Amino acid sequence: MFRTKQAPVPVFTIQPLEPPKPSWWQAHRHQVLASAALVGGFVLGQHSTDNPAPTAPPAHTTPADTTTTP
C-alpha cells in the first residue's frame, strides 16, 4: 500500500481585510442629530407661549334690556 503524494500546502493564506473604521461623523451622527433635535424642540417650545394672542373683549357684558318701550 503506497501513499499518494499530496499537493503542497500554500505557505500563507489570503485573509479578508478588516472593514475600514467609520469616520467620526458616521460613528456619532445619531448622537449629534438627537442632540440637535432636543435643543431645537426646547427652543421652539420656549418661544411658543411667550406672547399669547390677544383676545378681543366680549361685545356684550350684560344681557339686553327688554323692559324699555318704544
PyMOL Python script that loads the backbone (N, CA, C, O; Angstrom):
from pymol import cmd

cmd.read_pdbstr("""\
ATOM      1  N   MET A   1       0.811  -1.150   0.000  1.00  0.00           N
ATOM      2  CA  MET A   1       0.000   0.000   0.000  1.00  0.00           C
ATOM      3  C   MET A   1       0.877   1.243   0.000  1.00  0.00           C
ATOM      4  O   MET A   1       1.573   1.592   0.954  1.00  0.00           O
ATOM      5  N   PHE A   2       0.779   1.847  -1.112  1.00  0.00           N
ATOM      6  CA  PHE A   2       1.573   3.069  -1.283  1.00  0.00           C
ATOM      7  C   PHE A   2       0.725   4.301  -0.994  1.00  0.00           C
ATOM      8  O   PHE A   2      -0.464   4.353  -1.309  1.00  0.00           O
ATOM      9  N   ARG A   3       1.342   5.240  -0.413  1.00  0.00           N
ATOM     10  CA  ARG A   3       0.636   6.515  -0.149  1.00  0.00           C
ATOM     11  C   ARG A   3       0.798   7.428  -1.361  1.00  0.00           C
ATOM     12  O   ARG A   3       1.858   7.483  -1.983  1.00  0.00           O
ATOM     13  N   THR A   4      -0.295   8.149  -1.682  1.00  0.00           N
ATOM     14  CA  THR A   4      -0.195   9.083  -2.792  1.00  0.00           C
ATOM     15  C   THR A   4       0.361  10.400  -2.281  1.00  0.00           C
ATOM     16  O   THR A   4       0.159  10.767  -1.123  1.00  0.00           O
ATOM     17  N   LYS A   5       1.048  11.093  -3.138  1.00  0.00           N
ATOM     18  CA  LYS A   5       1.661  12.359  -2.758  1.00  0.00           C
ATOM     19  C   LYS A   5       0.582  13.448  -2.730  1.00  0.00           C
ATOM     20  O   LYS A   5      -0.169  13.595  -3.694  1.00  0.00           O
ATOM     21  N   GLN A   6       0.501  14.197  -1.656  1.00  0.00           N
ATOM     22  CA  GLN A   6      -0.480  15.269  -1.522  1.00  0.00           C
ATOM     23  C   GLN A   6       0.059  16.551  -2.149  1.00  0.00           C
ATOM     24  O   GLN A   6       1.267  16.754  -2.273  1.00  0.00           O
ATOM     25  N   ALA A   7      -0.889  17.411  -2.540  1.00  0.00           N
ATOM     26  CA  ALA A   7      -0.487  18.694  -3.110  1.00  0.00           C
ATOM     27  C   ALA A   7       0.143  19.540  -2.019  1.00  0.00           C
ATOM     28  O   ALA A   7      -0.259  19.456  -0.858  1.00  0.00           O
ATOM     29  N   PRO A   8       1.127  20.354  -2.379  1.00  0.00           N
ATOM     30  CA  PRO A   8       1.774  21.188  -1.350  1.00  0.00           C
ATOM     31  C   PRO A   8       0.796  22.237  -0.800  1.00  0.00           C
ATOM     32  O   PRO A   8      -0.014  22.793  -1.541  1.00  0.00           O
ATOM     33  N   VAL A   9       0.883  22.488   0.464  1.00  0.00           N
ATOM     34  CA  VAL A   9       0.030  23.464   1.147  1.00  0.00           C
ATOM     35  C   VAL A   9       0.663  24.841   0.970  1.00  0.00           C
ATOM     36  O   VAL A   9       1.874  24.985   1.137  1.00  0.00           O
ATOM     37  N   PRO A  10      -0.148  25.870   0.631  1.00  0.00           N
ATOM     38  CA  PRO A  10       0.450  27.202   0.480  1.00  0.00           C
ATOM     39  C   PRO A  10       1.038  27.692   1.794  1.00  0.00           C
ATOM     40  O   PRO A  10       0.555  27.351   2.873  1.00  0.00           O
ATOM     41  N   VAL A  11       2.072  28.483   1.687  1.00  0.00           N
ATOM     42  CA  VAL A  11       2.772  28.977   2.869  1.00  0.00           C
ATOM     43  C   VAL A  11       1.897  29.972   3.631  1.00  0.00           C
ATOM     44  O   VAL A  11       1.924  29.993   4.862  1.00  0.00           O
ATOM     45  N   PHE A  12       1.141  30.777   2.940  1.00  0.00           N
ATOM     46  CA  PHE A  12       0.262  31.741   3.595  1.00  0.00           C
ATOM     47  C   PHE A  12      -1.096  31.708   2.903  1.00  0.00           C
ATOM     48  O   PHE A  12      -1.232  31.272   1.760  1.00  0.00           O
ATOM     49  N   THR A  13      -2.082  32.180   3.630  1.00  0.00           N
ATOM     50  CA  THR A  13      -3.421  32.216   3.052  1.00  0.00           C
ATOM     51  C   THR A  13      -3.876  33.669   2.953  1.00  0.00           C
ATOM     52  O   THR A  13      -3.464  34.519   3.743  1.00  0.00           O
ATOM     53  N   ILE A  14      -4.712  33.930   1.993  1.00  0.00           N
ATOM     54  CA  ILE A  14      -5.243  35.282   1.838  1.00  0.00           C
ATOM     55  C   ILE A  14      -6.451  35.415   2.764  1.00  0.00           C
ATOM     56  O   ILE A  14      -7.442  34.698   2.628  1.00  0.00           O
ATOM     57  N   GLN A  15      -6.345  36.326   3.682  1.00  0.00           N
ATOM     58  CA  GLN A  15      -7.431  36.546   4.627  1.00  0.00           C
ATOM     59  C   GLN A  15      -8.160  37.829   4.255  1.00  0.00           C
ATOM     60  O   GLN A  15      -7.548  38.771   3.753  1.00  0.00           O
ATOM     61  N   PRO A  16      -9.451  37.867   4.498  1.00  0.00           N
ATOM     62  CA  PRO A  16     -10.193  39.086   4.149  1.00  0.00           C
ATOM     63  C   PRO A  16      -9.699  40.271   4.969  1.00  0.00           C
ATOM     64  O   PRO A  16      -9.309  40.125   6.128  1.00  0.00           O
ATOM     65  N   LEU A  17      -9.723  41.437   4.352  1.00  0.00           N
ATOM     66  CA  LEU A  17      -9.278  42.649   5.041  1.00  0.00           C
ATOM     67  C   LEU A  17     -10.332  43.085   6.051  1.00  0.00           C
ATOM     68  O   LEU A  17     -11.524  42.839   5.868  1.00  0.00           O
ATOM     69  N   GLU A  18      -9.885  43.722   7.098  1.00  0.00           N
ATOM     70  CA  GLU A  18     -10.827  44.267   8.074  1.00  0.00           C
ATOM     71  C   GLU A  18     -11.537  45.450   7.436  1.00  0.00           C
ATOM     72  O   GLU A  18     -10.927  46.204   6.678  1.00  0.00           O
ATOM     73  N   PRO A  19     -12.815  45.621   7.734  1.00  0.00           N
ATOM     74  CA  PRO A  19     -13.501  46.782   7.171  1.00  0.00           C
ATOM     75  C   PRO A  19     -12.884  48.063   7.728  1.00  0.00           C
ATOM     76  O   PRO A  19     -12.429  48.084   8.871  1.00  0.00           O
ATOM     77  N   PRO A  20     -12.866  49.115   6.942  1.00  0.00           N
ATOM     78  CA  PRO A  20     -12.269  50.362   7.447  1.00  0.00           C
ATOM     79  C   PRO A  20     -13.093  50.917   8.605  1.00  0.00           C
ATOM     80  O   PRO A  20     -14.311  50.745   8.656  1.00  0.00           O
ATOM     81  N   LYS A  21     -12.415  51.579   9.526  1.00  0.00           N
ATOM     82  CA  LYS A  21     -13.111  52.173  10.666  1.00  0.00           C
ATOM     83  C   LYS A  21     -13.977  53.320  10.165  1.00  0.00           C
ATOM     84  O   LYS A  21     -13.567  54.066   9.276  1.00  0.00           O
ATOM     85  N   PRO A  22     -15.173  53.465  10.731  1.00  0.00           N
ATOM     86  CA  PRO A  22     -16.031  54.568  10.290  1.00  0.00           C
ATOM     87  C   PRO A  22     -15.440  55.909  10.710  1.00  0.00           C
ATOM     88  O   PRO A  22     -14.706  56.003  11.694  1.00  0.00           O
ATOM     89  N   SER A  23     -15.775  56.936   9.947  1.00  0.00           N
ATOM     90  CA  SER A  23     -15.307  58.274  10.295  1.00  0.00           C
ATOM     91  C   SER A  23     -16.011  58.735  11.573  1.00  0.00           C
ATOM     92  O   SER A  23     -16.939  58.086  12.055  1.00  0.00           O
ATOM     93  N   TRP A  24     -15.558  59.852  12.104  1.00  0.00           N
ATOM     94  CA  TRP A  24     -16.162  60.356  13.338  1.00  0.00           C
ATOM     95  C   TRP A  24     -17.641  60.639  13.102  1.00  0.00           C
ATOM     96  O   TRP A  24     -18.470  60.318  13.953  1.00  0.00           O
ATOM     97  N   TRP A  25     -17.987  61.236  11.961  1.00  0.00           N
ATOM     98  CA  TRP A  25     -19.383  61.563  11.671  1.00  0.00           C
ATOM     99  C   TRP A  25     -20.236  60.307  11.569  1.00  0.00           C
ATOM    100  O   TRP A  25     -21.345  60.272  12.101  1.00  0.00           O
ATOM    101  N   GLN A  26     -19.741  59.287  10.900  1.00  0.00           N
ATOM    102  CA  GLN A  26     -20.514  58.056  10.759  1.00  0.00           C
ATOM    103  C   GLN A  26     -20.735  57.389  12.114  1.00  0.00           C
ATOM    104  O   GLN A  26     -21.780  56.779  12.339  1.00  0.00           O
ATOM    105  N   ALA A  27     -19.773  57.497  13.005  1.00  0.00           N
ATOM    106  CA  ALA A  27     -19.896  56.848  14.303  1.00  0.00           C
ATOM    107  C   ALA A  27     -20.790  57.631  15.272  1.00  0.00           C
ATOM    108  O   ALA A  27     -21.397  57.035  16.161  1.00  0.00           O
ATOM    109  N   HIS A  28     -20.878  58.956  15.114  1.00  0.00           N
ATOM    110  CA  HIS A  28     -21.558  59.780  16.098  1.00  0.00           C
ATOM    111  C   HIS A  28     -22.726  60.582  15.545  1.00  0.00           C
ATOM    112  O   HIS A  28     -23.277  61.414  16.266  1.00  0.00           O
ATOM    113  N   ARG A  29     -23.122  60.371  14.308  1.00  0.00           N
ATOM    114  CA  ARG A  29     -24.167  61.224  13.728  1.00  0.00           C
ATOM    115  C   ARG A  29     -25.502  61.081  14.442  1.00  0.00           C
ATOM    116  O   ARG A  29     -26.248  62.056  14.539  1.00  0.00           O
ATOM    117  N   HIS A  30     -25.826  59.888  14.948  1.00  0.00           N
ATOM    118  CA  HIS A  30     -27.093  59.730  15.654  1.00  0.00           C
ATOM    119  C   HIS A  30     -27.122  60.557  16.934  1.00  0.00           C
ATOM    120  O   HIS A  30     -28.169  61.086  17.305  1.00  0.00           O
ATOM    121  N   GLN A  31     -25.984  60.672  17.611  1.00  0.00           N
ATOM    122  CA  GLN A  31     -25.926  61.479  18.822  1.00  0.00           C
ATOM    123  C   GLN A  31     -26.022  62.965  18.503  1.00  0.00           C
ATOM    124  O   GLN A  31     -26.681  63.722  19.216  1.00  0.00           O
ATOM    125  N   VAL A  32     -25.360  63.376  17.425  1.00  0.00           N
ATOM    126  CA  VAL A  32     -25.393  64.783  17.032  1.00  0.00           C
ATOM    127  C   VAL A  32     -26.809  65.179  16.625  1.00  0.00           C
ATOM    128  O   VAL A  32     -27.312  66.216  17.057  1.00  0.00           O
ATOM    129  N   LEU A  33     -27.451  64.362  15.801  1.00  0.00           N
ATOM    130  CA  LEU A  33     -28.797  64.697  15.333  1.00  0.00           C
ATOM    131  C   LEU A  33     -29.817  64.644  16.465  1.00  0.00           C
ATOM    132  O   LEU A  33     -30.731  65.467  16.508  1.00  0.00           O
ATOM    133  N   ALA A  34     -29.675  63.697  17.373  1.00  0.00           N
ATOM    134  CA  ALA A  34     -30.596  63.630  18.514  1.00  0.00           C
ATOM    135  C   ALA A  34     -30.429  64.851  19.413  1.00  0.00           C
ATOM    136  O   ALA A  34     -31.422  65.406  19.885  1.00  0.00           O
ATOM    137  N   SER A  35     -29.206  65.273  19.655  1.00  0.00           N
ATOM    138  CA  SER A  35     -28.962  66.464  20.477  1.00  0.00           C
ATOM    139  C   SER A  35     -29.521  67.712  19.806  1.00  0.00           C
ATOM    140  O   SER A  35     -30.129  68.556  20.465  1.00  0.00           O
ATOM    141  N   ALA A  36     -29.316  67.828  18.498  1.00  0.00           N
ATOM    142  CA  ALA A  36     -29.837  68.984  17.763  1.00  0.00           C
ATOM    143  C   ALA A  36     -31.368  69.003  17.808  1.00  0.00           C
ATOM    144  O   ALA A  36     -31.969  70.069  17.941  1.00  0.00           O
ATOM    145  N   ALA A  37     -31.992  67.845  17.698  1.00  0.00           N
ATOM    146  CA  ALA A  37     -33.448  67.782  17.753  1.00  0.00           C
ATOM    147  C   ALA A  37     -33.959  68.169  19.142  1.00  0.00           C
ATOM    148  O   ALA A  37     -34.966  68.868  19.256  1.00  0.00           O
ATOM    149  N   LEU A  38     -33.284  67.729  20.184  1.00  0.00           N
ATOM    150  CA  LEU A  38     -33.708  68.089  21.542  1.00  0.00           C
ATOM    151  C   LEU A  38     -33.573  69.583  21.784  1.00  0.00           C
ATOM    152  O   LEU A  38     -34.475  70.206  22.345  1.00  0.00           O
ATOM    153  N   VAL A  39     -32.454  70.163  21.365  1.00  0.00           N
ATOM    154  CA  VAL A  39     -32.247  71.600  21.556  1.00  0.00           C
ATOM    155  C   VAL A  39     -33.262  72.379  20.722  1.00  0.00           C
ATOM    156  O   VAL A  39     -33.849  73.345  21.210  1.00  0.00           O
ATOM    157  N   GLY A  40     -33.470  71.976  19.483  1.00  0.00           N
ATOM    158  CA  GLY A  40     -34.442  72.654  18.628  1.00  0.00           C
ATOM    159  C   GLY A  40     -35.844  72.579  19.199  1.00  0.00           C
ATOM    160  O   GLY A  40     -36.568  73.574  19.179  1.00  0.00           O
ATOM    161  N   GLY A  41     -36.242  71.425  19.708  1.00  0.00           N
ATOM    162  CA  GLY A  41     -37.558  71.282  20.319  1.00  0.00           C
ATOM    163  C   GLY A  41     -37.701  72.137  21.560  1.00  0.00           C
ATOM    164  O   GLY A  41     -38.760  72.716  21.800  1.00  0.00           O
ATOM    165  N   PHE A  42     -36.648  72.220  22.347  1.00  0.00           N
ATOM    166  CA  PHE A  42     -36.686  73.051  23.544  1.00  0.00           C
ATOM    167  C   PHE A  42     -36.861  74.518  23.172  1.00  0.00           C
ATOM    168  O   PHE A  42     -37.675  75.220  23.772  1.00  0.00           O
ATOM    169  N   VAL A  43     -36.095  74.982  22.180  1.00  0.00           N
ATOM    170  CA  VAL A  43     -36.187  76.380  21.761  1.00  0.00           C
ATOM    171  C   VAL A  43     -37.571  76.680  21.200  1.00  0.00           C
ATOM    172  O   VAL A  43     -38.165  77.703  21.542  1.00  0.00           O
ATOM    173  N   LEU A  44     -38.087  75.816  20.356  1.00  0.00           N
ATOM    174  CA  LEU A  44     -39.420  76.037  19.809  1.00  0.00           C
ATOM    175  C   LEU A  44     -40.481  76.020  20.906  1.00  0.00           C
ATOM    176  O   LEU A  44     -41.419  76.816  20.875  1.00  0.00           O
ATOM    177  N   GLY A  45     -40.338  75.128  21.862  1.00  0.00           N
ATOM    178  CA  GLY A  45     -41.299  75.052  22.954  1.00  0.00           C
ATOM    179  C   GLY A  45     -41.259  76.273  23.855  1.00  0.00           C
ATOM    180  O   GLY A  45     -42.299  76.696  24.360  1.00  0.00           O
ATOM    181  N   GLN A  46     -40.088  76.849  24.067  1.00  0.00           N
ATOM    182  CA  GLN A  46     -39.964  78.028  24.910  1.00  0.00           C
ATOM    183  C   GLN A  46     -40.574  79.257  24.250  1.00  0.00           C
ATOM    184  O   GLN A  46     -41.103  80.131  24.937  1.00  0.00           O
ATOM    185  N   HIS A  47     -40.506  79.333  22.943  1.00  0.00           N
ATOM    186  CA  HIS A  47     -40.982  80.514  22.240  1.00  0.00           C
ATOM    187  C   HIS A  47     -42.444  80.408  21.821  1.00  0.00           C
ATOM    188  O   HIS A  47     -42.994  81.360  21.267  1.00  0.00           O
ATOM    189  N   SER A  48     -43.066  79.297  22.070  1.00  0.00           N
ATOM    190  CA  SER A  48     -44.436  79.139  21.600  1.00  0.00           C
ATOM    191  C   SER A  48     -45.457  79.749  22.560  1.00  0.00           C
ATOM    192  O   SER A  48     -46.592  79.986  22.149  1.00  0.00           O
ATOM    193  N   THR A  49     -45.104  80.012  23.817  1.00  0.00           N
ATOM    194  CA  THR A  49     -46.088  80.516  24.783  1.00  0.00           C
ATOM    195  C   THR A  49     -45.671  81.846  25.400  1.00  0.00           C
ATOM    196  O   THR A  49     -46.278  82.264  26.386  1.00  0.00           O
ATOM    197  N   ASP A  50     -44.670  82.524  24.869  1.00  0.00           N
ATOM    198  CA  ASP A  50     -44.238  83.791  25.475  1.00  0.00           C
ATOM    199  C   ASP A  50     -45.303  84.870  25.346  1.00  0.00           C
ATOM    200  O   ASP A  50     -45.637  85.524  26.333  1.00  0.00           O
ATOM    201  N   ASN A  51     -45.834  85.065  24.166  1.00  0.00           N
ATOM    202  CA  ASN A  51     -46.825  86.113  23.936  1.00  0.00           C
ATOM    203  C   ASN A  51     -48.102  85.484  23.415  1.00  0.00           C
ATOM    204  O   ASN A  51     -48.235  85.262  22.211  1.00  0.00           O
ATOM    205  N   PRO A  52     -49.043  85.194  24.300  1.00  0.00           N
ATOM    206  CA  PRO A  52     -50.285  84.616  23.803  1.00  0.00           C
ATOM    207  C   PRO A  52     -51.030  85.637  22.946  1.00  0.00           C
ATOM    208  O   PRO A  52     -50.900  86.844  23.148  1.00  0.00           O
ATOM    209  N   ALA A  53     -51.796  85.149  22.008  1.00  0.00           N
ATOM    210  CA  ALA A  53     -52.551  86.031  21.116  1.00  0.00           C
ATOM    211  C   ALA A  53     -53.556  86.836  21.937  1.00  0.00           C
ATOM    212  O   ALA A  53     -54.239  86.283  22.799  1.00  0.00           O
ATOM    213  N   PRO A  54     -53.647  88.145  21.671  1.00  0.00           N
ATOM    214  CA  PRO A  54     -54.613  88.953  22.434  1.00  0.00           C
ATOM    215  C   PRO A  54     -56.038  88.556  22.063  1.00  0.00           C
ATOM    216  O   PRO A  54     -56.351  88.300  20.900  1.00  0.00           O
ATOM    217  N   THR A  55     -56.879  88.515  23.067  1.00  0.00           N
ATOM    218  CA  THR A  55     -58.274  88.155  22.813  1.00  0.00           C
ATOM    219  C   THR A  55     -59.110  89.424  22.777  1.00  0.00           C
ATOM    220  O   THR A  55     -58.860  90.353  23.545  1.00  0.00           O
ATOM    221  N   ALA A  56     -60.084  89.472  21.910  1.00  0.00           N
ATOM    222  CA  ALA A  56     -60.965  90.635  21.810  1.00  0.00           C
ATOM    223  C   ALA A  56     -61.921  90.638  23.002  1.00  0.00           C
ATOM    224  O   ALA A  56     -62.369  89.580  23.445  1.00  0.00           O
ATOM    225  N   PRO A  57     -62.224  91.804  23.510  1.00  0.00           N
ATOM    226  CA  PRO A  57     -63.187  91.842  24.622  1.00  0.00           C
ATOM    227  C   PRO A  57     -64.561  91.416  24.123  1.00  0.00           C
ATOM    228  O   PRO A  57     -64.873  91.586  22.945  1.00  0.00           O
ATOM    229  N   PRO A  58     -65.360  90.881  24.981  1.00  0.00           N
ATOM    230  CA  PRO A  58     -66.692  90.452  24.536  1.00  0.00           C
ATOM    231  C   PRO A  58     -67.514  91.652  24.069  1.00  0.00           C
ATOM    232  O   PRO A  58     -67.366  92.759  24.588  1.00  0.00           O
ATOM    233  N   ALA A  59     -68.368  91.423  23.098  1.00  0.00           N
ATOM    234  CA  ALA A  59     -69.187  92.508  22.548  1.00  0.00           C
ATOM    235  C   ALA A  59     -70.212  92.999  23.572  1.00  0.00           C
ATOM    236  O   ALA A  59     -70.464  94.201  23.647  1.00  0.00           O
ATOM    237  N   HIS A  60     -70.804  92.109  24.357  1.00  0.00           N
ATOM    238  CA  HIS A  60     -71.793  92.481  25.362  1.00  0.00           C
ATOM    239  C   HIS A  60     -71.396  91.840  26.680  1.00  0.00           C
ATOM    240  O   HIS A  60     -71.041  90.663  26.750  1.00  0.00           O
ATOM    241  N   THR A  61     -71.470  92.652  27.713  1.00  0.00           N
ATOM    242  CA  THR A  61     -71.142  92.107  29.033  1.00  0.00           C
ATOM    243  C   THR A  61     -72.389  91.806  29.842  1.00  0.00           C
ATOM    244  O   THR A  61     -72.341  91.008  30.779  1.00  0.00           O
ATOM    245  N   THR A  62     -73.513  92.437  29.493  1.00  0.00           N
ATOM    246  CA  THR A  62     -74.760  92.178  30.210  1.00  0.00           C
ATOM    247  C   THR A  62     -75.849  91.870  29.178  1.00  0.00           C
ATOM    248  O   THR A  62     -75.734  92.274  28.021  1.00  0.00           O
ATOM    249  N   PRO A  63     -76.885  91.170  29.579  1.00  0.00           N
ATOM    250  CA  PRO A  63     -77.948  90.898  28.619  1.00  0.00           C
ATOM    251  C   PRO A  63     -78.688  92.184  28.238  1.00  0.00           C
ATOM    252  O   PRO A  63     -78.690  93.159  28.989  1.00  0.00           O
ATOM    253  N   ALA A  64     -79.291  92.166  27.104  1.00  0.00           N
ATOM    254  CA  ALA A  64     -80.009  93.333  26.617  1.00  0.00           C
ATOM    255  C   ALA A  64     -81.214  93.633  27.527  1.00  0.00           C
ATOM    256  O   ALA A  64     -81.836  92.723  28.075  1.00  0.00           O
ATOM    257  N   ASP A  65     -81.522  94.920  27.671  1.00  0.00           N
ATOM    258  CA  ASP A  65     -82.674  95.329  28.486  1.00  0.00           C
ATOM    259  C   ASP A  65     -83.946  95.187  27.675  1.00  0.00           C
ATOM    260  O   ASP A  65     -84.102  95.840  26.643  1.00  0.00           O
ATOM    261  N   THR A  66     -84.851  94.345  28.128  1.00  0.00           N
ATOM    262  CA  THR A  66     -86.078  94.086  27.376  1.00  0.00           C
ATOM    263  C   THR A  66     -87.273  94.838  27.947  1.00  0.00           C
ATOM    264  O   THR A  66     -88.388  94.648  27.460  1.00  0.00           O
ATOM    265  N   THR A  67     -87.090  95.685  28.958  1.00  0.00           N
ATOM    266  CA  THR A  67     -88.221  96.359  29.589  1.00  0.00           C
ATOM    267  C   THR A  67     -88.509  97.709  28.953  1.00  0.00           C
ATOM    268  O   THR A  67     -89.546  98.301  29.254  1.00  0.00           O
ATOM    269  N   THR A  68     -87.676  98.205  28.123  1.00  0.00           N
ATOM    270  CA  THR A  68     -87.930  99.532  27.530  1.00  0.00           C
ATOM    271  C   THR A  68     -89.020  99.451  26.479  1.00  0.00           C
ATOM    272  O   THR A  68     -89.119  98.454  25.764  1.00  0.00           O
ATOM    273  N   THR A  69     -89.824 100.467  26.380  1.00  0.00           N
ATOM    274  CA  THR A  69     -90.888 100.514  25.385  1.00  0.00           C
ATOM    275  C   THR A  69     -90.524 101.559  24.326  1.00  0.00           C
ATOM    276  O   THR A  69     -89.857 102.550  24.624  1.00  0.00           O
ATOM    277  N   PRO A  70     -90.952 101.334  23.140  1.00  0.00           N
ATOM    278  CA  PRO A  70     -90.601 102.327  22.087  1.00  0.00           C
ATOM    279  C   PRO A  70     -91.348 103.608  22.169  1.00  0.00           C
ATOM    280  O   PRO A  70     -91.135 104.500  21.347  1.00  0.00           O
TER     281      PRO A  70
END
""", "prot")
cmd.dss("prot")
cmd.show_as("cartoon", "prot")
cmd.util.cbc("prot")
cmd.orient("prot")
